[in-house]
Amino acid sequence: MIPAACKQRLAGLLGPRGYLDRPEDLTLYEYDGSVEKHRPDLVVFPRSTEDVSAIVRTATEFGVPLVGRGAGTGLSGGSIPCEGGIVVAFARMNRILEIDLENERAVVQPGVVNLDITLAVQSAGYFFAPDPSSQRACTVGGNVAENAGGPHTLAYGVTTNHVLGLELVLPDGTVVETGGLAPDLPGYDLTGLLTGSEGTMALVTKAAVRLMRRPEAVKTVLAIYDSNEDAGHTVTEITARAITPVAVEMLDGLMLRMVEEATHAGYPMDAAAVLLIELEGMSEAVEDQVEQVREACKVAGAREFRVARTAEERDLLWKGRKNAFGAVGRVSPTYYVQDGVVPRTKIAPTLHFIGQVAQKHGLNISNIFHAGDGNMHPIIPFNPRKPGDLEKARAAGEEILQYCIDAGGSITGEHGVGMEKNELMARQFSPESLDWIRRLKLLFDPSGRLNPGKVLPTGRGCLEIRQPALKPGSPVL
């Protein structure tokens, strides 16, 4: 529980509309897009860096844990306050502070929605490259914390490749800046270190990000398959031809049918899998690459190869991909999204293994993922009203992630470790490596109050995160 004096001071700082403390309000901040839950004791809404610094100093004085939160769209429990305390919600720090098109830069507050950066500059022919599937809702602060990716990661990289500098509040309330607008600054790359640190070292209050010119030509392709494995082999075939599309997305048959029923994007209902492939660049080069990709798909066993003829057709195909998680929700309101990575040459055997896991546990696991960089997203539905069903989904997810590690991959590509995968970190890294990660965190946060219980193994789980089986007739919360 937060001491009354601490709450009183924060209320005086932020005003009566600057915080939430009623149980019915706090319930809205006990979860994100994962399957974990834990309620905060207080939610505060800073409007400036000075507010954040004052909040952090107050929390330090009273020894209260702090967790930063953007839009709550994360999928690994990163913004869940698993030890209670204060959630610092950045929804009101949502301004684009500066746009410098001549130098292809923008400076934004952490609560700015990802897509809003592109919308602000697209009329001038620019865009912000990181594009998580939740880009219409997720915010830059959360993207920085989790080093978010997206469908176009293959060509453009993840968030860290587009962050030039940060303004941060350290756990003692000190405000510091890292990086900057100038390229190749001297000194340690603290911006790179803190991007992807999942809010365990500092709270981001400002970010300088890179803007990019829109390409001259874009071609979007839908390749259709009667076999998952053939779709997986196509990625290897494209790579062997030294072609780098900006995006290669795969949906298996189960997933594409759910998506098509929800969005009517034009995916074939009878296919076993589709690849959504996008190429960008100079017009002549793109046209040549389309034909090379066509040949690669044909060699790998594609039954059909479609090229979007208009911008409307392209947008519709991407609408299906970007709204896939919502489409799953129409079929199963509760599901577990995994985020393992394997080498591209291991995609086909990984899909086969996922099928074996589904059969073993009696689950209908569907697949939608960034095939270009091997970032797998098996979707595991479960029924919270059925005792043991969540545990079965967790077990299946753990087996899949272990396979990813054994295949030479990773337990996460873009969702972060959070509290979902922190115990699996001991399988990914040696004890010595984990100890160095711990020591680095403690350099920034010696008292361990900033987003505790995340990233590193704890040997325990939060007391309230295990979702209990619901009784018949009880509501799903």
C-alpha positions as CSV (number, residue, x, y, z in Angstrom):
1,M,0.0,0.0,0.0
2,I,1.2,3.5,-0.7
3,P,1.7,5.7,2.4
4,A,-1.0,8.3,2.8
5,A,1.6,11.1,2.9
6,C,3.0,9.9,-0.5
7,K,-0.5,9.9,-2.1
8,Q,-1.3,13.3,-0.6
9,R,1.9,14.8,-2.0
10,L,1.3,13.4,-5.5
11,A,-2.3,14.7,-5.4
12,G,-1.1,18.1,-4.5
13,L,1.4,18.0,-7.4
14,L,-1.0,16.7,-10.1
15,G,-4.4,18.0,-8.9
16,P,-7.6,16.1,-8.5
17,R,-7.7,15.0,-12.2
18,G,-4.1,14.0,-12.3
19,Y,-4.4,10.6,-10.6
20,L,-6.7,7.6,-10.1
21,D,-7.0,5.6,-6.8
22,R,-10.5,4.1,-6.8
23,P,-10.5,0.3,-7.2
24,E,-12.9,0.4,-10.2
25,D,-10.5,2.8,-12.0
26,L,-7.3,0.9,-11.0
27,T,-8.8,-2.3,-12.5
28,L,-8.3,-0.8,-16.0
29,Y,-4.5,-0.6,-15.4
30,E,-4.0,-4.1,-14.0
31,Y,-3.4,-5.7,-17.4
32,D,-2.0,-5.2,-20.9
33,G,-2.2,-7.4,-24.0
34,S,-0.7,-10.5,-22.2
35,V,-2.5,-13.0,-20.0
36,E,-1.0,-11.5,-16.7
37,K,-2.8,-9.3,-14.2
38,H,-1.9,-7.2,-11.1
39,R,-3.5,-4.1,-9.9
40,P,-1.6,-0.9,-9.1
41,D,-2.1,1.1,-5.9
42,L,-2.2,4.5,-7.8
43,V,-2.1,5.7,-11.4
44,V,-0.7,9.1,-12.1
45,F,-0.8,11.3,-15.3
46,P,2.1,13.6,-15.6
47,R,2.0,16.4,-18.2
48,S,5.7,17.3,-18.3
49,T,9.2,16.1,-17.6
50,E,9.1,18.1,-14.4
51,D,6.0,16.2,-13.3
52,V,7.7,12.9,-13.9
53,S,10.8,13.9,-12.1
54,A,8.8,15.1,-9.1
55,I,6.7,11.8,-9.1
56,V,9.9,9.7,-9.2
57,R,11.5,11.7,-6.3
58,T,8.4,11.3,-4.2
59,A,8.3,7.6,-4.9
60,T,12.0,7.3,-4.0
61,E,11.5,9.1,-0.7
62,F,8.7,6.7,0.3
63,G,10.2,3.5,-1.2
64,V,7.3,2.9,-3.6
65,P,7.7,0.9,-6.9
66,L,7.2,2.6,-10.2
67,V,6.1,1.3,-13.6
68,G,5.8,3.3,-16.8
69,R,2.8,2.7,-19.1
70,G,2.0,3.8,-22.6
71,A,-1.1,2.5,-24.3
72,G,-1.1,-0.9,-22.6
73,T,-0.9,-2.8,-25.9
74,G,2.3,-4.7,-24.9
75,L,2.2,-8.5,-25.0
76,S,4.7,-9.6,-22.4
77,G,3.3,-7.9,-19.2
78,G,5.9,-5.1,-19.4
79,S,3.5,-2.4,-18.1
80,I,1.9,-4.6,-15.4
81,P,2.8,-3.4,-11.8
82,C,3.5,-6.9,-10.5
83,E,4.5,-5.6,-7.1
84,G,1.8,-2.9,-7.0
85,G,2.9,0.7,-6.4
86,I,2.5,3.6,-8.8
87,V,1.8,3.4,-12.6
88,V,3.1,6.4,-14.4
89,A,0.7,6.7,-17.4
90,F,2.0,8.9,-20.2
91,A,-1.3,9.4,-22.0
92,R,-1.2,13.2,-21.4
93,M,2.4,13.7,-22.6
94,N,1.3,13.2,-26.2
95,R,2.7,16.1,-28.2
96,I,4.9,16.1,-31.3
97,L,7.4,18.8,-30.1
98,E,9.4,19.4,-33.3
99,I,9.5,18.2,-36.9
100,D,12.7,18.9,-38.9
101,L,12.2,17.6,-42.4
102,E,15.4,19.1,-43.8
103,N,17.4,16.9,-41.4
104,E,14.8,14.1,-41.3
105,R,14.2,14.3,-37.6
106,A,11.3,14.6,-35.1
107,V,11.1,15.1,-31.4
108,V,8.1,13.6,-29.6
109,Q,6.8,13.0,-26.1
110,P,6.4,9.3,-25.0
111,G,2.6,9.4,-25.2
112,V,2.5,10.1,-29.0
113,V,0.8,7.4,-30.9
114,N,3.1,5.6,-33.3
115,L,1.0,6.2,-36.4
116,D,0.5,9.9,-35.6
117,I,4.1,10.6,-36.5
118,T,3.6,9.3,-40.0
119,L,0.3,11.1,-40.3
120,A,2.0,14.4,-39.4
121,V,4.7,14.1,-42.1
122,Q,3.2,12.0,-44.9
123,S,1.9,14.9,-46.9
124,A,5.6,15.9,-47.3
125,G,6.6,12.5,-48.4
126,Y,8.0,11.1,-45.2
127,F,7.1,8.4,-42.7
128,F,8.2,6.8,-39.4
129,A,9.4,3.3,-40.2
130,P,8.7,1.2,-37.0
131,D,5.2,-0.1,-37.5
132,P,4.0,-2.6,-34.9
133,S,0.6,-4.2,-35.7
134,S,-0.8,-2.0,-32.9
135,Q,0.6,1.2,-34.4
136,R,-2.8,2.9,-34.4
137,A,-2.8,2.6,-30.6
138,C,0.7,1.9,-29.3
139,T,2.9,4.9,-28.2
140,V,6.5,5.8,-28.8
141,G,7.4,5.4,-25.1
142,G,6.3,1.8,-25.1
143,N,7.9,1.2,-28.5
144,V,11.2,2.5,-27.0
145,A,10.8,0.4,-23.9
146,E,10.2,-2.8,-25.7
147,N,12.3,-2.1,-28.8
148,A,9.2,-2.8,-30.9
149,G,9.3,-4.2,-34.4
150,G,6.7,-4.7,-37.0
151,P,6.1,-6.2,-40.5
152,H,8.7,-3.9,-42.1
153,T,11.5,-4.8,-39.7
154,L,13.2,-6.9,-42.4
155,A,14.4,-3.8,-44.3
156,Y,14.1,-1.0,-41.8
157,G,15.0,-2.6,-38.5
158,V,13.4,-2.2,-35.1
159,T,12.8,0.9,-33.0
160,T,16.4,1.2,-31.9
161,N,17.4,1.8,-35.5
162,H,15.2,4.9,-35.6
163,V,15.9,6.5,-32.2
164,L,18.6,9.2,-32.2
165,G,18.3,10.5,-28.6
166,L,16.3,10.3,-25.4
167,E,15.4,12.4,-22.5
168,L,15.1,10.3,-19.4
169,V,14.2,10.5,-15.7
170,L,16.4,8.2,-13.6
171,P,15.1,6.4,-10.5
172,D,16.4,9.2,-8.3
173,G,14.5,11.9,-10.3
174,T,17.5,13.2,-12.2
175,V,16.8,14.2,-15.8
176,V,19.4,13.3,-18.4
177,E,19.7,13.3,-22.1
178,T,21.4,10.6,-24.3
179,G,22.3,10.8,-28.0
180,G,21.0,13.8,-29.9
181,L,20.1,15.1,-33.3
182,A,23.6,15.0,-34.7
183,P,24.8,11.7,-36.1
184,D,27.7,9.7,-34.7
185,L,28.0,11.4,-31.3
186,P,31.1,10.4,-29.2
187,G,30.8,8.4,-26.0
188,Y,28.9,5.3,-25.1
189,D,25.7,4.5,-26.9
190,L,23.4,4.9,-23.9
191,T,20.4,5.5,-26.2
192,G,20.9,2.0,-27.7
193,L,21.4,0.6,-24.2
194,L,18.1,2.1,-22.8
195,T,16.0,1.3,-25.9
196,G,14.7,-2.1,-25.2
197,S,15.5,-2.0,-21.4
198,E,11.7,-2.4,-20.8
199,G,11.4,0.5,-18.3
200,T,13.7,-1.1,-15.8
201,M,16.4,1.6,-15.9
202,A,14.7,4.9,-16.6
203,L,11.4,6.5,-17.7
204,V,11.5,8.1,-21.2
205,T,10.1,11.6,-21.3
206,K,11.2,12.6,-24.8
207,A,12.5,10.9,-27.9
208,A,14.3,12.2,-31.0
209,V,13.4,9.9,-33.9
210,R,14.4,9.4,-37.5
211,L,12.1,10.2,-40.4
212,M,12.4,8.5,-43.7
213,R,11.5,9.4,-47.3
214,R,8.8,7.4,-48.9
215,P,10.1,5.2,-51.7
216,E,9.4,6.0,-55.4
217,A,7.6,2.7,-55.9
218,V,5.8,0.0,-53.8
219,K,4.6,-3.4,-54.9
220,T,2.6,-5.7,-52.6
221,V,2.3,-9.4,-53.5
222,L,0.1,-12.2,-52.2
223,A,1.5,-15.7,-52.7
224,I,-0.9,-18.5,-52.1
225,Y,0.1,-22.1,-50.9
226,D,-1.4,-25.5,-50.3
227,S,1.3,-26.2,-47.7
228,N,2.7,-24.4,-44.7
229,E,6.2,-25.8,-45.4
230,D,6.2,-24.6,-49.0
231,A,5.5,-21.0,-47.7
232,G,8.3,-21.4,-45.3
233,H,10.7,-22.7,-48.0
234,T,9.9,-19.6,-50.1
235,V,11.5,-17.3,-47.6
236,T,14.7,-19.3,-47.9
237,E,14.5,-19.2,-51.7
238,I,14.0,-15.4,-51.7
239,T,17.0,-15.0,-49.4
240,A,19.1,-17.2,-51.6
241,R,18.4,-14.9,-54.6
242,A,19.8,-11.9,-52.6
243,I,16.5,-10.1,-52.6
244,T,15.5,-8.2,-49.5
245,P,11.8,-7.3,-49.4
246,V,10.7,-4.7,-46.9
247,A,8.2,-7.2,-45.5
248,V,7.5,-10.9,-45.7
249,E,4.5,-11.8,-43.6
250,M,3.0,-15.3,-43.4
251,L,-0.5,-16.4,-42.3
252,D,-1.4,-20.1,-42.1
253,G,-4.8,-21.5,-43.2
254,L,-6.5,-21.3,-39.8
255,M,-5.4,-17.7,-39.3
256,L,-6.2,-16.4,-42.8
257,R,-9.7,-17.8,-42.6
258,M,-10.3,-15.9,-39.4
259,V,-8.8,-12.8,-40.9
260,E,-10.8,-13.1,-44.1
261,E,-14.1,-13.6,-42.3
262,A,-13.4,-10.4,-40.3
263,T,-11.9,-8.1,-42.8
264,H,-12.7,-9.4,-46.3
265,A,-9.2,-8.6,-47.4
266,G,-9.2,-11.0,-50.4
267,Y,-7.3,-13.9,-48.8
268,P,-8.3,-17.3,-50.3
269,M,-10.4,-19.3,-47.8
270,D,-9.2,-22.7,-49.1
271,A,-5.4,-22.1,-48.9
272,A,-3.1,-23.7,-46.3
273,A,-1.0,-20.5,-46.1
274,V,-0.3,-17.1,-47.7
275,L,2.8,-14.9,-47.9
276,L,2.3,-11.1,-48.0
277,I,5.4,-9.7,-49.6
278,E,6.2,-6.0,-50.1
279,L,9.0,-4.5,-52.3
280,E,10.1,-0.9,-52.3
281,G,12.6,1.2,-54.2
282,M,13.2,2.7,-57.7
283,S,10.4,1.7,-60.1
284,E,12.6,-0.3,-62.5
285,A,14.3,-2.2,-59.6
286,V,11.0,-3.0,-58.0
287,E,9.5,-4.3,-61.2
288,D,12.5,-6.6,-61.7
289,Q,12.3,-7.8,-58.1
290,V,8.7,-8.7,-58.5
291,E,9.5,-11.1,-61.3
292,Q,12.4,-12.6,-59.3
293,V,10.1,-13.1,-56.3
294,R,7.4,-14.6,-58.6
295,E,10.0,-17.2,-59.7
296,A,11.1,-17.9,-56.2
297,C,7.5,-18.5,-55.1
298,K,6.8,-20.7,-58.1
299,V,10.0,-22.8,-57.4
300,A,8.9,-23.3,-53.8
301,G,5.4,-24.5,-54.7
302,A,3.1,-21.4,-54.7
303,R,-0.1,-22.2,-56.5
304,E,-0.9,-18.6,-57.2
305,F,0.9,-15.2,-57.3
306,R,-1.1,-12.0,-57.1
307,V,0.3,-8.4,-57.4
308,A,-1.9,-5.7,-55.9
309,R,-3.0,-3.5,-58.8
310,T,-4.0,-0.4,-56.9
311,A,-3.2,1.4,-53.6
312,E,-6.7,0.4,-52.4
313,E,-5.9,-3.3,-53.0
314,R,-2.6,-2.9,-51.2
315,D,-4.2,-1.2,-48.3
316,L,-6.9,-4.0,-48.1
317,L,-4.2,-6.7,-47.9
318,W,-2.4,-4.9,-45.1
319,K,-5.7,-4.2,-43.4
320,G,-6.1,-8.0,-43.1
321,R,-2.6,-8.4,-41.6
322,K,-2.8,-5.4,-39.2
323,N,-6.2,-6.4,-37.9
324,A,-5.4,-10.1,-37.4
325,F,-5.4,-10.1,-33.6
326,G,-8.8,-8.5,-33.6
327,A,-10.0,-11.2,-36.0
328,V,-8.8,-13.9,-33.6
329,G,-10.8,-12.2,-30.8
330,R,-14.0,-12.8,-32.8
331,V,-13.4,-16.5,-32.5
332,S,-11.7,-16.8,-29.2
333,P,-11.9,-13.7,-26.8
334,T,-8.9,-15.1,-24.8
335,Y,-5.7,-16.2,-26.5
336,Y,-2.0,-16.4,-25.8
337,V,0.4,-14.7,-28.3
338,Q,4.0,-16.0,-28.5
339,D,7.0,-14.2,-29.9
340,G,9.9,-16.6,-30.6
341,V,12.6,-16.1,-33.2
342,V,14.3,-18.7,-35.4
343,P,16.8,-18.5,-38.3
344,R,14.9,-18.1,-41.6
345,T,16.1,-21.5,-42.7
346,K,14.3,-23.1,-39.7
347,I,10.9,-21.6,-40.4
348,A,9.5,-24.7,-42.1
349,P,10.6,-27.2,-39.4
350,T,9.4,-24.7,-36.7
351,L,5.9,-24.6,-38.2
352,H,5.9,-28.4,-38.3
353,F,6.9,-28.5,-34.6
354,I,4.2,-26.0,-33.7
355,G,1.7,-28.4,-35.3
356,Q,3.0,-31.3,-33.2
357,V,2.6,-29.2,-30.1
358,A,-0.9,-28.2,-31.0
359,Q,-1.8,-31.9,-31.5
360,K,-0.1,-33.0,-28.3
361,H,-2.1,-30.5,-26.2
362,G,-5.3,-30.6,-28.1
363,L,-5.1,-26.9,-29.1
364,N,-6.0,-25.1,-32.3
365,I,-2.8,-23.1,-32.7
366,S,-2.7,-20.6,-35.7
367,N,0.3,-18.8,-37.0
368,I,0.9,-15.3,-38.2
369,F,4.4,-13.9,-38.2
370,H,7.2,-11.9,-39.7
371,A,8.6,-14.6,-42.0
372,G,11.3,-12.3,-43.3
373,D,13.2,-12.2,-40.0
374,G,11.9,-15.5,-38.5
375,N,9.9,-13.8,-35.8
376,M,7.2,-16.4,-35.1
377,H,3.8,-15.5,-33.5
378,P,1.8,-18.6,-32.8
379,I,-1.6,-17.8,-31.5
380,I,-2.8,-20.2,-28.7
381,P,-6.5,-19.8,-27.8
382,F,-7.7,-21.0,-24.4
383,N,-10.9,-21.0,-22.4
384,P,-10.6,-19.2,-19.0
385,R,-13.7,-21.0,-17.9
386,K,-12.1,-24.4,-18.3
387,P,-9.9,-25.4,-15.4
388,G,-6.3,-26.0,-16.6
389,D,-6.8,-24.6,-20.1
390,L,-4.6,-21.5,-19.5
391,E,-1.9,-23.7,-18.0
392,K,-2.1,-25.9,-21.1
393,A,-1.6,-22.9,-23.3
394,R,1.3,-21.7,-21.2
395,A,2.9,-25.1,-21.5
396,A,2.5,-25.2,-25.2
397,G,4.0,-21.7,-25.5
398,E,7.0,-22.7,-23.4
399,E,7.7,-25.8,-25.5
400,I,7.6,-23.6,-28.6
401,L,10.1,-21.1,-27.1
402,Q,12.4,-23.8,-26.0
403,Y,12.4,-25.1,-29.6
404,C,13.3,-21.6,-30.8
405,I,16.3,-21.5,-28.5
406,D,17.4,-24.9,-29.6
407,A,17.1,-23.9,-33.2
408,G,19.5,-21.0,-32.6
409,G,16.9,-18.3,-32.1
410,S,15.5,-16.3,-29.2
411,I,12.6,-16.2,-26.8
412,T,11.5,-12.7,-28.1
413,G,11.8,-10.7,-31.3
414,E,9.8,-7.6,-30.5
415,H,7.3,-8.2,-27.6
416,G,10.0,-8.0,-24.9
417,V,10.7,-10.3,-22.0
418,G,8.5,-8.6,-19.4
419,M,7.1,-10.9,-16.8
420,E,6.0,-13.4,-19.3
421,K,9.3,-14.8,-20.3
422,N,11.7,-13.7,-17.5
423,E,12.0,-17.2,-16.1
424,L,13.0,-18.4,-19.6
425,M,15.9,-16.0,-19.6
426,A,17.9,-18.6,-17.7
427,R,17.6,-20.9,-20.7
428,Q,18.7,-18.2,-23.2
429,F,21.6,-16.9,-21.2
430,S,24.3,-18.3,-18.9
431,P,24.3,-17.5,-15.2
432,E,27.3,-15.2,-15.8
433,S,25.5,-13.2,-18.5
434,L,22.4,-12.9,-16.4
435,D,24.5,-11.6,-13.5
436,W,26.0,-8.9,-15.7
437,I,22.6,-7.9,-16.9
438,R,21.5,-7.6,-13.3
439,R,24.5,-5.6,-12.3
440,L,23.9,-3.2,-15.2
441,K,20.3,-2.6,-14.1
442,L,21.4,-1.9,-10.6
443,L,23.8,0.7,-11.8
444,F,20.8,2.7,-12.9
445,D,18.3,1.5,-10.3
446,P,20.2,0.4,-7.1
447,S,17.0,-0.1,-5.0
448,G,15.3,-2.1,-7.7
449,R,12.1,0.0,-7.6
450,L,11.7,0.7,-11.3
451,N,9.5,-1.9,-13.0
452,P,10.5,-4.7,-10.6
453,G,9.9,-8.4,-11.4
454,K,10.7,-7.9,-15.1
455,V,13.3,-9.2,-17.6
456,L,15.4,-11.1,-15.1
457,P,14.4,-14.4,-13.5
458,T,12.9,-14.1,-10.0
459,G,12.1,-17.7,-9.2
460,R,8.6,-16.7,-8.4
461,G,5.5,-15.2,-10.0
462,C,3.3,-12.4,-9.0
463,L,0.7,-13.5,-6.4
464,E,-2.2,-12.2,-8.4
465,I,-1.3,-12.9,-12.0
466,R,-2.4,-16.5,-12.2
467,Q,-5.9,-16.2,-13.7
468,P,-8.2,-18.4,-11.7
469,A,-10.7,-20.7,-13.4
470,L,-14.1,-19.0,-13.7
471,K,-17.3,-20.5,-12.4
472,P,-20.1,-21.2,-14.9
473,G,-22.1,-18.0,-15.5
474,S,-19.4,-15.7,-14.1
475,P,-18.3,-12.8,-16.3
476,V,-15.0,-12.8,-18.1
477,L,-13.0,-9.8,-16.8
